[in-house]
Amino acid sequence: LAALLVFVMVSCKSGNREGKENQITDKSEAIGKAKVRTCKTYTADFEFWQTDTLNPGMLIQEVIYDSLGHEKEIIRYNMDGTISNRFQAIQGKPDTALMLKQERKTIGDKSVEVIDYDPSGVVIRKNQYKYDNRGNVVEHLTLTPEGKLINKNTYKYTAKNLVSEDVYWDIETNKPIQVIRYVYEYFE
């Protein structure tokens, strides 16, 4: 499989920007409301996936939730489908000392720009988020401090506002190159 593997923390997501959040985030409340039992994450080369949309791709991660939407267990998979890591999810609030300072600017009624600063106040990157009518992020652009595009992702959602597809784009060709798919199983 010629998929570009993503070695970052891939997790099941909600794209809704309720409250203060203006980006795709892990949201136990949305997962809990949707009564998600598990979320399986698959990756595939976009060309391959486009020709066989019934095949979700290679399983890379599974997240198991309790009935309130809190992560209980995370399972990571090797390329051959065997389990590489299995660990209990840690609940709690993030360490705010490690967080970057951010400035948010609303651009119209369906876009937000988030500027990330390092601890000395220097701009590290800019993120632009575009939203659909339901308040879900449909496009996320990452730019250098000078405004050069370095990363583009687009998103699709389930009827329950949970991310179903996260598409990574080649910046030079402006074509999709990889799709991450999220498949949910529900309680009841």
Helices and strands as residue ranges (DSSP letters): H 28-33, E 36-45, H 46-51, E 58-65, E 71-77, E 83-88, G 96-98, E 101-107, E 111-117, E 123-131, E 137-143, E 149-157, E 163-170, E 175-186
